[in-house]
Amino acid sequence: MQSSGNQRVQNFPFKGFLLRVADETNNNETVGTFRVDDPKMPSAKDMAKLLDCDSDGVDGDHVTHKNANPKSVANLIWSLPEGFSEAKTVRVHGTVVQAKTRYWTGLTSDAIKIDPEGDAAAEGEGSGAAGLTAATAFAGLFALAAAMVA
C-alpha cells in the first residue's frame, strides 16, 4: 500500500512539520517509511527530509521539513513495510510549525484501517472507502493546526 497526496490547507502557511505513522494494532510502534525520491512527487525532495528516529538504520520512519520557507502544501509519500500480511489500524502523528513561537505538537489523525489488499478506510467509514489514504490524514493534521489558529 502506498499513500501519497498533495494536500492544501487554505490560509494556513506553515514553516515546518514532523510526521510519523503509528500502528495502533502493535502498541503504537512506528510503521512504514516515507519517501521523497518519487518522480510523481518531485517537490517532496525539495521540501522534506527523512529521519531515522527509531535508530534501526532505516531513514524514513519519520519525515520533517527541509527548510523554514513558508509552505502551503505538503507533498509526501508513505508506504507500509514490504510483505505486510495483517490488517492494521494506523494514525498519523505530528507537529506543525507556523512560526518559531507558534506550533502544535501531539496532533493525531483519525484512525485509518489498512488491509493487505491495499484498501484503506477511515474509522467508522466502513471498508468500502478505499480512496481514503494516509494523505487525507496528513491534511487532517494541518487542518487541525489551522483550526487552532482561529
CYANA upper distance limits for C-alpha pairs under 8 A (distance plus 0.5 A):
  1 MET  CA     79 SER  CA      6.42
  1 MET  CA     80 LEU  CA      6.45
  1 MET  CA    116 PRO  CA      8.29
  1 MET  CA    117 GLU  CA      8.41
  1 MET  CA    118 GLY  CA      5.32
  1 MET  CA    119 ASP  CA      8.14
  2 GLN  CA     77 ILE  CA      7.62
  2 GLN  CA     78 TRP  CA      6.39
  2 GLN  CA     79 SER  CA      4.98
  2 GLN  CA     80 LEU  CA      7.31
  2 GLN  CA    118 GLY  CA      8.47
  3 SER  CA     77 ILE  CA      6.28
  3 SER  CA     78 TRP  CA      5.90
  3 SER  CA     79 SER  CA      6.85
  3 SER  CA    133 THR  CA      6.05
  3 SER  CA    134 ALA  CA      6.06
  3 SER  CA    135 ALA  CA      6.56
  4 SER  CA     75 ASN  CA      7.80
  4 SER  CA     76 LEU  CA      6.20
  4 SER  CA     77 ILE  CA      4.94
  4 SER  CA     78 TRP  CA      6.97
  4 SER  CA    133 THR  CA      7.96
  4 SER  CA    134 ALA  CA      7.64
  4 SER  CA    135 ALA  CA      5.89
  5 GLY  CA     74 ALA  CA      8.30
  5 GLY  CA     75 ASN  CA      6.32
  5 GLY  CA     76 LEU  CA      6.68
  5 GLY  CA     77 ILE  CA      7.59
  5 GLY  CA    135 ALA  CA      5.31
  5 GLY  CA    136 THR  CA      8.00
  6 ASN  CA     73 VAL  CA      6.98
  6 ASN  CA     74 ALA  CA      6.58
  6 ASN  CA     75 ASN  CA      5.42
  6 ASN  CA     76 LEU  CA      7.89
  6 ASN  CA    135 ALA  CA      7.98
  7 GLN  CA     73 VAL  CA      6.03
  7 GLN  CA     74 ALA  CA      6.44
  7 GLN  CA     75 ASN  CA      7.48
  7 GLN  CA    135 ALA  CA      7.62
  7 GLN  CA    136 THR  CA      8.04
  7 GLN  CA    138 PHE  CA      8.03
  7 GLN  CA    139 ALA  CA      5.95
  8 ARG  CA     72 SER  CA      6.47
  8 ARG  CA     73 VAL  CA      5.19
  8 ARG  CA     74 ALA  CA      7.72
  8 ARG  CA    139 ALA  CA      7.53
  9 VAL  CA     72 SER  CA      7.08
  9 VAL  CA     73 VAL  CA      7.55
  9 VAL  CA    139 ALA  CA      7.58
  9 VAL  CA    142 PHE  CA      7.24
  9 VAL  CA    143 ALA  CA      6.69
  9 VAL  CA    146 ALA  CA      8.25
 10 GLN  CA     72 SER  CA      7.84
 11 ASN  CA     72 SER  CA      8.48
 12 PHE  CA     72 SER  CA      7.02
 12 PHE  CA    146 ALA  CA      6.37
 13 PRO  CA     70 PRO  CA      6.47
 13 PRO  CA     71 LYS  CA      5.93
 13 PRO  CA     72 SER  CA      5.39
 13 PRO  CA     98 GLN  CA      7.16
 14 PHE  CA     70 PRO  CA      6.08
 14 PHE  CA     71 LYS  CA      5.76
 14 PHE  CA     72 SER  CA      6.89
 14 PHE  CA     96 VAL  CA      7.69
 14 PHE  CA     97 VAL  CA      6.34
 14 PHE  CA     98 GLN  CA      4.68
 14 PHE  CA     99 ALA  CA      7.76
 15 LYS  CA     65 HIS  CA      8.20
 15 LYS  CA     67 ASN  CA      8.05
 15 LYS  CA     68 ALA  CA      5.32
 15 LYS  CA     69 ASN  CA      6.21
 15 LYS  CA     70 PRO  CA      5.31
 15 LYS  CA     71 LYS  CA      6.35
 15 LYS  CA     96 VAL  CA      8.42
 15 LYS  CA     97 VAL  CA      6.11
 15 LYS  CA     98 GLN  CA      5.77
 15 LYS  CA     99 ALA  CA      7.11
 16 GLY  CA     64 THR  CA      7.58
 16 GLY  CA     65 HIS  CA      5.66
 16 GLY  CA     67 ASN  CA      7.96
 16 GLY  CA     68 ALA  CA      6.70
 16 GLY  CA     71 LYS  CA      8.47
 16 GLY  CA     96 VAL  CA      6.35
 16 GLY  CA     97 VAL  CA      5.21
 16 GLY  CA     98 GLN  CA      7.29
 17 PHE  CA     63 VAL  CA      8.43
 17 PHE  CA     64 THR  CA      5.84
 17 PHE  CA     65 HIS  CA      6.12
 17 PHE  CA     94 GLY  CA      7.49
 17 PHE  CA     95 THR  CA      5.86
 17 PHE  CA     96 VAL  CA      4.95
 17 PHE  CA     97 VAL  CA      6.38
 18 LEU  CA     62 HIS  CA      7.47
 18 LEU  CA     63 VAL  CA      6.20
 18 LEU  CA     64 THR  CA      4.85
 18 LEU  CA     65 HIS  CA      7.47
 18 LEU  CA     94 GLY  CA      5.86
 18 LEU  CA     95 THR  CA      5.66
 18 LEU  CA     96 VAL  CA      7.27
 19 LEU  CA     62 HIS  CA      6.07
 19 LEU  CA     63 VAL  CA      5.89
 19 LEU  CA     64 THR  CA      6.98
 19 LEU  CA     92 VAL  CA      7.32
 19 LEU  CA     93 HIS  CA      6.24
 19 LEU  CA     94 GLY  CA      4.85
 19 LEU  CA     95 THR  CA      7.16
 20 ARG  CA     30 THR  CA      7.14
 20 ARG  CA     61 ASP  CA      6.92
 20 ARG  CA     62 HIS  CA      5.23
 20 ARG  CA     63 VAL  CA      7.27
 20 ARG  CA     92 VAL  CA      6.31
 20 ARG  CA     93 HIS  CA      5.94
 20 ARG  CA     94 GLY  CA      6.92
 21 VAL  CA     30 THR  CA      6.13
 21 VAL  CA     31 VAL  CA      6.34
 21 VAL  CA     32 GLY  CA      7.59
 21 VAL  CA     61 ASP  CA      8.34
 21 VAL  CA     62 HIS  CA      8.28
 21 VAL  CA     90 VAL  CA      6.98
 21 VAL  CA     91 ARG  CA      6.18
 21 VAL  CA     92 VAL  CA      4.94
 21 VAL  CA     93 HIS  CA      6.58
 22 ALA  CA     28 ASN  CA      5.35
 22 ALA  CA     29 GLU  CA      5.79
 22 ALA  CA     30 THR  CA      4.88
 22 ALA  CA     31 VAL  CA      6.09
 22 ALA  CA     90 VAL  CA      5.88
 22 ALA  CA     91 ARG  CA      5.98
 22 ALA  CA     92 VAL  CA      6.86
 22 ALA  CA     93 HIS  CA      7.66
 23 ASP  CA     27 ASN  CA      7.31
 23 ASP  CA     28 ASN  CA      5.22
 23 ASP  CA     29 GLU  CA      5.96
 23 ASP  CA     30 THR  CA      6.71
 23 ASP  CA     31 VAL  CA      6.41
 23 ASP  CA     88 LYS  CA      7.07
 23 ASP  CA     89 THR  CA      6.41
 23 ASP  CA     90 VAL  CA      5.00
 23 ASP  CA     91 ARG  CA      7.35
 24 GLU  CA     28 ASN  CA      5.14
 24 GLU  CA     29 GLU  CA      7.92
 24 GLU  CA     88 LYS  CA      7.81
 24 GLU  CA     89 THR  CA      5.92
 24 GLU  CA     90 VAL  CA      5.98
 24 GLU  CA     91 ARG  CA      7.77
 25 THR  CA     88 LYS  CA      6.40
 25 THR  CA     89 THR  CA      6.39
 25 THR  CA     90 VAL  CA      8.12
 30 THR  CA     61 ASP  CA      7.24
 31 VAL  CA     61 ASP  CA      7.48
 31 VAL  CA     80 LEU  CA      7.24
 31 VAL  CA     81 PRO  CA      7.75
 32 GLY  CA     61 ASP  CA      6.87
 32 GLY  CA     78 TRP  CA      7.33
 32 GLY  CA     79 SER  CA      5.88
 32 GLY  CA     80 LEU  CA      4.64
 32 GLY  CA     81 PRO  CA      5.49
 33 THR  CA     59 ASP  CA      8.18
 33 THR  CA     60 GLY  CA      5.25
 33 THR  CA     61 ASP  CA      5.27
 33 THR  CA     62 HIS  CA      7.74
 33 THR  CA     78 TRP  CA      6.03
 33 THR  CA     79 SER  CA      5.95
 33 THR  CA     80 LEU  CA      7.07
 33 THR  CA     81 PRO  CA      7.68
 34 PHE  CA     50 LEU  CA      7.53
 34 PHE  CA     60 GLY  CA      5.28
 34 PHE  CA     61 ASP  CA      6.88
 34 PHE  CA     62 HIS  CA      7.38
 34 PHE  CA     63 VAL  CA      7.03
 34 PHE  CA     76 LEU  CA      7.63
 34 PHE  CA     77 ILE  CA      5.97
 34 PHE  CA     78 TRP  CA      4.67
 34 PHE  CA     79 SER  CA      6.85
 35 ARG  CA     50 LEU  CA      7.84
 35 ARG  CA     60 GLY  CA      6.99
 35 ARG  CA     76 LEU  CA      7.64
 35 ARG  CA     77 ILE  CA      5.86
 35 ARG  CA     78 TRP  CA      6.71
 35 ARG  CA     79 SER  CA      8.43
 36 VAL  CA     41 MET  CA      7.99
 36 VAL  CA     42 PRO  CA      8.35
 36 VAL  CA     44 ALA  CA      5.53
 36 VAL  CA     45 LYS  CA      5.32
 36 VAL  CA     48 ALA  CA      7.33
 36 VAL  CA     49 LYS  CA      7.59
 36 VAL  CA     50 LEU  CA      8.09
 36 VAL  CA     76 LEU  CA      7.34
 36 VAL  CA     77 ILE  CA      7.25
 37 ASP  CA     41 MET  CA      8.07
 37 ASP  CA     42 PRO  CA      7.66
 37 ASP  CA     44 ALA  CA      7.72
 37 ASP  CA     45 LYS  CA      6.52
 38 ASP  CA     42 PRO  CA      7.05
 38 ASP  CA     77 ILE  CA      8.34
 41 MET  CA     75 ASN  CA      6.99
 41 MET  CA     76 LEU  CA      7.93
 41 MET  CA     77 ILE  CA      8.38
 42 PRO  CA     46 ASP  CA      8.19
 43 SER  CA     47 MET  CA      6.90
 43 SER  CA     75 ASN  CA      7.29
 44 ALA  CA     48 ALA  CA      6.18
 44 ALA  CA     74 ALA  CA      8.12
 44 ALA  CA     75 ASN  CA      5.76
 44 ALA  CA     76 LEU  CA      6.53
 45 LYS  CA     49 LYS  CA      7.48
 46 ASP  CA     66 LYS  CA      7.57
 47 MET  CA     65 HIS  CA      6.25
 47 MET  CA     66 LYS  CA      5.70
 47 MET  CA     67 ASN  CA      7.34
 47 MET  CA     74 ALA  CA      8.35
 48 ALA  CA     63 VAL  CA      7.11
 48 ALA  CA     64 THR  CA      6.04
 48 ALA  CA     65 HIS  CA      4.92
 48 ALA  CA     66 LYS  CA      5.22
 48 ALA  CA     67 ASN  CA      8.45
 49 LYS  CA     63 VAL  CA      6.29
 49 LYS  CA     64 THR  CA      6.06
 49 LYS  CA     65 HIS  CA      6.60
 49 LYS  CA     66 LYS  CA      6.02
 50 LEU  CA     59 ASP  CA      6.11
 50 LEU  CA     60 GLY  CA      5.04
 50 LEU  CA     61 ASP  CA      7.89
 50 LEU  CA     62 HIS  CA      6.64
 50 LEU  CA     63 VAL  CA      5.16
 50 LEU  CA     64 THR  CA      7.03
 51 LEU  CA     59 ASP  CA      5.61
 51 LEU  CA     60 GLY  CA      5.71
 51 LEU  CA     61 ASP  CA      6.85
 51 LEU  CA     62 HIS  CA      5.65
 51 LEU  CA     63 VAL  CA      6.23
 51 LEU  CA     64 THR  CA      7.84
 52 ASP  CA     56 ASP  CA      7.51
 52 ASP  CA     57 GLY  CA      7.02
 52 ASP  CA     58 VAL  CA      6.31
 52 ASP  CA     59 ASP  CA      4.98
 52 ASP  CA     60 GLY  CA      6.46
 52 ASP  CA     61 ASP  CA      6.27
 52 ASP  CA     62 HIS  CA      7.02
 53 CYS  CA     61 ASP  CA      7.19
 53 CYS  CA     62 HIS  CA      7.03
 54 ASP  CA     61 ASP  CA      7.89
 76 LEU  CA    135 ALA  CA      7.99
 77 ILE  CA    135 ALA  CA      8.47
 78 TRP  CA    134 ALA  CA      8.05
 80 LEU  CA     84 PHE  CA      7.73
 84 PHE  CA    116 PRO  CA      7.15
 85 SER  CA    115 ASP  CA      8.45
 85 SER  CA    116 PRO  CA      5.84
 86 GLU  CA    115 ASP  CA      7.17
 86 GLU  CA    116 PRO  CA      6.57
 87 ALA  CA    113 LYS  CA      7.67
 87 ALA  CA    114 ILE  CA      6.10
 87 ALA  CA    115 ASP  CA      4.71
 87 ALA  CA    116 PRO  CA      6.45
 88 LYS  CA    113 LYS  CA      6.24
 88 LYS  CA    114 ILE  CA      5.67
 88 LYS  CA    115 ASP  CA      6.86
 89 THR  CA    111 ALA  CA      6.80
 89 THR  CA    112 ILE  CA      5.96
 89 THR  CA    113 LYS  CA      4.81
 89 THR  CA    114 ILE  CA      6.60
 90 VAL  CA    111 ALA  CA      6.27
 90 VAL  CA    112 ILE  CA      5.74
 90 VAL  CA    113 LYS  CA      6.91
 90 VAL  CA    114 ILE  CA      8.06
 91 ARG  CA    108 THR  CA      7.07
 91 ARG  CA    109 SER  CA      5.97
 91 ARG  CA    110 ASP  CA      6.77
 91 ARG  CA    111 ALA  CA      5.58
 91 ARG  CA    112 ILE  CA      6.62
 91 ARG  CA    137 ALA  CA      8.11
 92 VAL  CA    108 THR  CA      6.27
 92 VAL  CA    109 SER  CA      5.72
 92 VAL  CA    110 ASP  CA      8.38
 92 VAL  CA    134 ALA  CA      7.87
 92 VAL  CA    137 ALA  CA      6.82
 92 VAL  CA    138 PHE  CA      7.30
 92 VAL  CA    141 LEU  CA      8.45
 93 HIS  CA    106 GLY  CA      7.17
 93 HIS  CA    107 LEU  CA      6.14
 93 HIS  CA    108 THR  CA      5.07
 93 HIS  CA    109 SER  CA      7.03
 93 HIS  CA    141 LEU  CA      8.43
 94 GLY  CA    105 THR  CA      6.97
 94 GLY  CA    106 GLY  CA      6.55
 94 GLY  CA    107 LEU  CA      5.67
 94 GLY  CA    108 THR  CA      7.01
 94 GLY  CA    141 LEU  CA      7.62
 95 THR  CA    103 TYR  CA      7.73
 95 THR  CA    104 TRP  CA      6.01
 95 THR  CA    105 THR  CA      4.89
 95 THR  CA    106 GLY  CA      6.78
 95 THR  CA    107 LEU  CA      6.66
 96 VAL  CA    103 TYR  CA      6.17
 96 VAL  CA    104 TRP  CA      5.88
 96 VAL  CA    105 THR  CA      7.27
 96 VAL  CA    141 LEU  CA      8.39
 96 VAL  CA    142 PHE  CA      7.36
 96 VAL  CA    145 ALA  CA      7.30
 97 VAL  CA    102 ARG  CA      6.83
 97 VAL  CA    103 TYR  CA      4.75
 97 VAL  CA    104 TRP  CA      7.02
 98 GLN  CA    102 ARG  CA      6.08
 98 GLN  CA    103 TYR  CA      6.20
 99 ALA  CA    103 TYR  CA      7.08
103 TYR  CA    145 ALA  CA      8.50
104 TRP  CA    145 ALA  CA      6.83
107 LEU  CA    141 LEU  CA      6.61
107 LEU  CA    144 LEU  CA      7.95
107 LEU  CA    145 ALA  CA      8.34
108 THR  CA    141 LEU  CA      7.07
109 SER  CA    137 ALA  CA      5.77
109 SER  CA    138 PHE  CA      7.83
109 SER  CA    140 GLY  CA      6.65
109 SER  CA    141 LEU  CA      6.47
110 ASP  CA    122 ALA  CA      7.36
110 ASP  CA    123 GLU  CA      7.42
110 ASP  CA    137 ALA  CA      7.18
110 ASP  CA    140 GLY  CA      8.46
111 ALA  CA    122 ALA  CA      6.36
111 ALA  CA    123 GLU  CA      5.75
112 ILE  CA    120 ALA  CA      6.85
112 ILE  CA    121 ALA  CA      6.10
112 ILE  CA    122 ALA  CA      5.18
112 ILE  CA    123 GLU  CA      6.47
112 ILE  CA    133 THR  CA      8.09
112 ILE  CA    134 ALA  CA      7.81
113 LYS  CA    120 ALA  CA      5.96
113 LYS  CA    121 ALA  CA      5.77
113 LYS  CA    122 ALA  CA      6.75
113 LYS  CA    123 GLU  CA      7.16
114 ILE  CA    118 GLY  CA      7.19
114 ILE  CA    119 ASP  CA      6.32
114 ILE  CA    120 ALA  CA      5.04
114 ILE  CA    121 ALA  CA      7.28
115 ASP  CA    119 ASP  CA      6.26
115 ASP  CA    120 ALA  CA      7.24
119 ASP  CA    127 SER  CA      8.20
119 ASP  CA    129 ALA  CA      8.25
119 ASP  CA    130 ALA  CA      5.23
119 ASP  CA    131 GLY  CA      8.08
120 ALA  CA    127 SER  CA      7.78
120 ALA  CA    129 ALA  CA      7.14
120 ALA  CA    130 ALA  CA      5.41
120 ALA  CA    131 GLY  CA      7.39
120 ALA  CA    132 LEU  CA      6.28
120 ALA  CA    133 THR  CA      6.47
121 ALA  CA    125 GLU  CA      6.63
121 ALA  CA    126 GLY  CA      6.89
121 ALA  CA    127 SER  CA      6.13
121 ALA  CA    128 GLY  CA      7.50
121 ALA  CA    129 ALA  CA      5.42
121 ALA  CA    130 ALA  CA      6.25
121 ALA  CA    131 GLY  CA      8.05
121 ALA  CA    132 LEU  CA      6.16
121 ALA  CA    133 THR  CA      7.94
122 ALA  CA    126 GLY  CA      7.83
122 ALA  CA    129 ALA  CA      7.80
122 ALA  CA    132 LEU  CA      7.26
125 GLU  CA    129 ALA  CA      6.98
132 LEU  CA    136 THR  CA      6.88
133 THR  CA    137 ALA  CA      7.60
134 ALA  CA    138 PHE  CA      6.82
135 ALA  CA    139 ALA  CA      6.88
136 THR  CA    140 GLY  CA      6.70
137 ALA  CA    141 LEU  CA      6.90
138 PHE  CA    142 PHE  CA      7.16
139 ALA  CA    143 ALA  CA      6.59
140 GLY  CA    144 LEU  CA      6.52
141 LEU  CA    145 ALA  CA      6.90
142 PHE  CA    146 ALA  CA      6.65
143 ALA  CA    147 ALA  CA      6.60
144 LEU  CA    148 MET  CA      7.00
145 ALA  CA    149 VAL  CA      7.24
146 ALA  CA    150 ALA  CA      7.66
